[in-house]
Amino acid sequence: MIVILLGPPGSGKGTQARTICQQLGGIPQLATGDMLREAKRAGTLEKRYLDIMDAGGLLPDEAVIGLIETRTANPDCQAGFLLDGFPRSVGQAEALDAMLATRGREIDAVVLLDVPRSLLEERVVHRRSDKLTGQIYHLLYNPPPRGIELEHRADDRPEAVGKRLDSYEAITAALLPFYEQRQLLCRVNGVGSPDDVTHRVMLSIKDTMRGADQDPSRVGSTGKA
């Protein structure tokens, strides 16, 4: 299966991505940020793209699609893969479709973790990390042991969180209808324990695949949370 997982900051996307991959038979989790950092370490990224990264800019779509095309050609992706947070625009989604079509493949499901904005802000603003180990804690839900030196990341502070959520909403404003019109979008309630959310995600993916099996003319079927 080829699955796209979308969700705003604080939605639990990272946790769910790892679990979903395991439940789908151990398919790899592909996050563009990780791929970019790996390409930079390996020296396989063109200098013009390195310069953009070093300046803190966003790489053009063709650079990111190129990375995904190369990575998904590896043997471990033949049974499928999960794209974590990509695509982020209709242009990227169309480029991804075109790339997959050259291999006779297509997206099976697009999962959106739906969490109220007020809860997203609470989840992110109260997040802290151990300066020594990088372990993530939450002051309300998973408080750290005493004596640990904590760090509050700049992009987790209230003034930054609002901007991050605004940016996410602006980016996905056109992307979500794009997949909804193709009956691929599964909106999943992202509130609850990680196990509960995973259960909803897997049910939604199965519903999407069942809809495609029942009607071959359709790409998929919208899953219900």
Contacts in CASP RR format, 6 or more apart in sequence:
PFRMAT RR
TARGET T0000
AUTHOR 0000-0000-0000
METHOD contacts of the structure
MODEL  1
MIVILLGPPGSGKGTQARTICQQLGGIPQLATGDMLREAKRAGTLEKRYL
DIMDAGGLLPDEAVIGLIETRTANPDCQAGFLLDGFPRSVGQAEALDAML
ATRGREIDAVVLLDVPRSLLEERVVHRRSDKLTGQIYHLLYNPPPRGIEL
EHRADDRPEAVGKRLDSYEAITAALLPFYEQRQLLCRVNGVGSPDDVTHR
VMLSIKDTMRGADQDPSRVGSTGKA
1 24 0 8 1.000
1 27 0 8 1.000
1 80 0 8 1.000
1 108 0 8 1.000
1 109 0 8 1.000
1 205 0 8 1.000
1 209 0 8 1.000
2 80 0 8 1.000
2 81 0 8 1.000
2 82 0 8 1.000
2 83 0 8 1.000
2 100 0 8 1.000
2 105 0 8 1.000
2 106 0 8 1.000
2 107 0 8 1.000
2 108 0 8 1.000
3 20 0 8 1.000
3 24 0 8 1.000
3 27 0 8 1.000
3 81 0 8 1.000
3 82 0 8 1.000
3 83 0 8 1.000
3 107 0 8 1.000
3 108 0 8 1.000
3 109 0 8 1.000
3 110 0 8 1.000
3 111 0 8 1.000
3 205 0 8 1.000
4 82 0 8 1.000
4 83 0 8 1.000
4 85 0 8 1.000
4 86 0 8 1.000
4 87 0 8 1.000
4 107 0 8 1.000
4 109 0 8 1.000
4 110 0 8 1.000
4 111 0 8 1.000
4 179 0 8 1.000
5 13 0 8 1.000
5 16 0 8 1.000
5 17 0 8 1.000
5 20 0 8 1.000
5 82 0 8 1.000
5 83 0 8 1.000
5 84 0 8 1.000
5 85 0 8 1.000
5 111 0 8 1.000
5 113 0 8 1.000
6 13 0 8 1.000
6 85 0 8 1.000
6 110 0 8 1.000
6 111 0 8 1.000
6 112 0 8 1.000
6 113 0 8 1.000
6 172 0 8 1.000
6 175 0 8 1.000
6 176 0 8 1.000
7 13 0 8 1.000
7 85 0 8 1.000
7 112 0 8 1.000
7 113 0 8 1.000
7 115 0 8 1.000
7 168 0 8 1.000
8 113 0 8 1.000
8 115 0 8 1.000
8 120 0 8 1.000
8 164 0 8 1.000
8 165 0 8 1.000
8 168 0 8 1.000
8 169 0 8 1.000
9 120 0 8 1.000
9 124 0 8 1.000
9 161 0 8 1.000
9 164 0 8 1.000
9 165 0 8 1.000
9 168 0 8 1.000
10 115 0 8 1.000
10 120 0 8 1.000
10 123 0 8 1.000
10 124 0 8 1.000
11 113 0 8 1.000
11 114 0 8 1.000
11 115 0 8 1.000
11 120 0 8 1.000
11 190 0 8 1.000
12 113 0 8 1.000
12 115 0 8 1.000
12 123 0 8 1.000
12 190 0 8 1.000
12 194 0 8 1.000
12 197 0 8 1.000
13 84 0 8 1.000
13 85 0 8 1.000
13 113 0 8 1.000
14 84 0 8 1.000
15 194 0 8 1.000
16 113 0 8 1.000
16 194 0 8 1.000
16 197 0 8 1.000
16 198 0 8 1.000
16 201 0 8 1.000
17 29 0 8 1.000
17 31 0 8 1.000
17 82 0 8 1.000
17 84 0 8 1.000
18 29 0 8 1.000
19 194 0 8 1.000
19 198 0 8 1.000
20 82 0 8 1.000
20 111 0 8 1.000
20 198 0 8 1.000
20 201 0 8 1.000
20 202 0 8 1.000
21 27 0 8 1.000
21 28 0 8 1.000
21 29 0 8 1.000
21 82 0 8 1.000
23 198 0 8 1.000
23 202 0 8 1.000
24 80 0 8 1.000
24 82 0 8 1.000
24 205 0 8 1.000
25 79 0 8 1.000
27 77 0 8 1.000
27 79 0 8 1.000
27 80 0 8 1.000
27 81 0 8 1.000
27 82 0 8 1.000
28 76 0 8 1.000
28 77 0 8 1.000
28 80 0 8 1.000
28 81 0 8 1.000
28 82 0 8 1.000
29 81 0 8 1.000
29 82 0 8 1.000
29 84 0 8 1.000
30 68 0 8 1.000
30 71 0 8 1.000
30 72 0 8 1.000
30 77 0 8 1.000
30 81 0 8 1.000
30 82 0 8 1.000
30 83 0 8 1.000
30 84 0 8 1.000
30 86 0 8 1.000
31 84 0 8 1.000
31 85 0 8 1.000
31 86 0 8 1.000
32 64 0 8 1.000
32 67 0 8 1.000
32 68 0 8 1.000
32 84 0 8 1.000
32 85 0 8 1.000
32 86 0 8 1.000
35 67 0 8 1.000
35 68 0 8 1.000
35 71 0 8 1.000
36 45 0 8 1.000
36 53 0 8 1.000
36 59 0 8 1.000
36 64 0 8 1.000
36 67 0 8 1.000
39 45 0 8 1.000
39 67 0 8 1.000
40 50 0 8 1.000
40 53 0 8 1.000
45 53 0 8 1.000
45 63 0 8 1.000
46 63 0 8 1.000
49 59 0 8 1.000
49 63 0 8 1.000
52 58 0 8 1.000
52 59 0 8 1.000
53 59 0 8 1.000
61 89 0 8 1.000
61 91 0 8 1.000
61 92 0 8 1.000
61 95 0 8 1.000
62 95 0 8 1.000
64 86 0 8 1.000
64 92 0 8 1.000
65 92 0 8 1.000
65 95 0 8 1.000
65 96 0 8 1.000
65 99 0 8 1.000
66 99 0 8 1.000
68 83 0 8 1.000
68 86 0 8 1.000
68 96 0 8 1.000
68 99 0 8 1.000
69 99 0 8 1.000
71 77 0 8 1.000
72 81 0 8 1.000
83 96 0 8 1.000
86 92 0 8 1.000
86 96 0 8 1.000
87 93 0 8 1.000
87 95 0 8 1.000
87 96 0 8 1.000
87 175 0 8 1.000
88 171 0 8 1.000
88 172 0 8 1.000
88 175 0 8 1.000
89 171 0 8 1.000
89 174 0 8 1.000
89 175 0 8 1.000
90 174 0 8 1.000
90 175 0 8 1.000
90 178 0 8 1.000
93 175 0 8 1.000
93 178 0 8 1.000
93 179 0 8 1.000
96 107 0 8 1.000
97 106 0 8 1.000
97 107 0 8 1.000
100 106 0 8 1.000
100 107 0 8 1.000
106 219 0 8 1.000
107 179 0 8 1.000
107 184 0 8 1.000
107 219 0 8 1.000
108 184 0 8 1.000
108 205 0 8 1.000
108 208 0 8 1.000
108 209 0 8 1.000
108 212 0 8 1.000
108 220 0 8 1.000
109 184 0 8 1.000
109 186 0 8 1.000
109 204 0 8 1.000
109 205 0 8 1.000
109 208 0 8 1.000
109 209 0 8 1.000
109 220 0 8 1.000
110 179 0 8 1.000
110 184 0 8 1.000
110 185 0 8 1.000
110 186 0 8 1.000
111 186 0 8 1.000
111 188 0 8 1.000
111 201 0 8 1.000
111 204 0 8 1.000
111 205 0 8 1.000
112 176 0 8 1.000
112 185 0 8 1.000
112 186 0 8 1.000
112 187 0 8 1.000
112 188 0 8 1.000
113 188 0 8 1.000
113 190 0 8 1.000
113 197 0 8 1.000
113 201 0 8 1.000
114 187 0 8 1.000
114 188 0 8 1.000
114 189 0 8 1.000
114 190 0 8 1.000
114 225 0 8 1.000
115 123 0 8 1.000
115 190 0 8 1.000
115 191 0 8 1.000
116 191 0 8 1.000
117 165 0 8 1.000
119 191 0 8 1.000
120 161 0 8 1.000
120 165 0 8 1.000
121 158 0 8 1.000
121 161 0 8 1.000
121 162 0 8 1.000
121 165 0 8 1.000
122 140 0 8 1.000
123 138 0 8 1.000
124 156 0 8 1.000
124 161 0 8 1.000
124 164 0 8 1.000
125 156 0 8 1.000
125 157 0 8 1.000
125 158 0 8 1.000
125 161 0 8 1.000
126 138 0 8 1.000
126 139 0 8 1.000
126 140 0 8 1.000
126 141 0 8 1.000
127 136 0 8 1.000
127 137 0 8 1.000
127 138 0 8 1.000
127 139 0 8 1.000
127 152 0 8 1.000
127 153 0 8 1.000
127 156 0 8 1.000
128 136 0 8 1.000
128 137 0 8 1.000
128 138 0 8 1.000
128 139 0 8 1.000
128 144 0 8 1.000
128 150 0 8 1.000
128 151 0 8 1.000
128 152 0 8 1.000
129 135 0 8 1.000
129 136 0 8 1.000
129 137 0 8 1.000
129 150 0 8 1.000
129 151 0 8 1.000
129 153 0 8 1.000
130 137 0 8 1.000
130 144 0 8 1.000
130 148 0 8 1.000
130 149 0 8 1.000
130 150 0 8 1.000
130 151 0 8 1.000
131 149 0 8 1.000
131 150 0 8 1.000
131 151 0 8 1.000
132 148 0 8 1.000
132 149 0 8 1.000
135 144 0 8 1.000
137 143 0 8 1.000
137 144 0 8 1.000
137 148 0 8 1.000
137 150 0 8 1.000
144 150 0 8 1.000
154 160 0 8 1.000
155 161 0 8 1.000
155 164 0 8 1.000
176 185 0 8 1.000
179 185 0 8 1.000
180 222 0 8 1.000
182 219 0 8 1.000
182 220 0 8 1.000
183 218 0 8 1.000
183 219 0 8 1.000
183 220 0 8 1.000
183 221 0 8 1.000
183 222 0 8 1.000
184 208 0 8 1.000
184 219 0 8 1.000
184 220 0 8 1.000
184 222 0 8 1.000
185 222 0 8 1.000
185 223 0 8 1.000
186 201 0 8 1.000
186 204 0 8 1.000
186 205 0 8 1.000
186 207 0 8 1.000
186 208 0 8 1.000
186 222 0 8 1.000
186 223 0 8 1.000
186 224 0 8 1.000
186 225 0 8 1.000
187 204 0 8 1.000
187 222 0 8 1.000
187 223 0 8 1.000
187 224 0 8 1.000
187 225 0 8 1.000
188 197 0 8 1.000
188 200 0 8 1.000
188 201 0 8 1.000
188 204 0 8 1.000
188 225 0 8 1.000
189 197 0 8 1.000
189 200 0 8 1.000
189 225 0 8 1.000
190 197 0 8 1.000
190 200 0 8 1.000
190 225 0 8 1.000
191 197 0 8 1.000
200 225 0 8 1.000
203 223 0 8 1.000
204 223 0 8 1.000
204 224 0 8 1.000
204 225 0 8 1.000
207 221 0 8 1.000
207 222 0 8 1.000
207 223 0 8 1.000
207 224 0 8 1.000
208 220 0 8 1.000
208 221 0 8 1.000
208 222 0 8 1.000
208 223 0 8 1.000
209 220 0 8 1.000
210 221 0 8 1.000
211 218 0 8 1.000
211 220 0 8 1.000
211 221 0 8 1.000
212 218 0 8 1.000
212 219 0 8 1.000
212 220 0 8 1.000
212 221 0 8 1.000
214 221 0 8 1.000
215 221 0 8 1.000
END
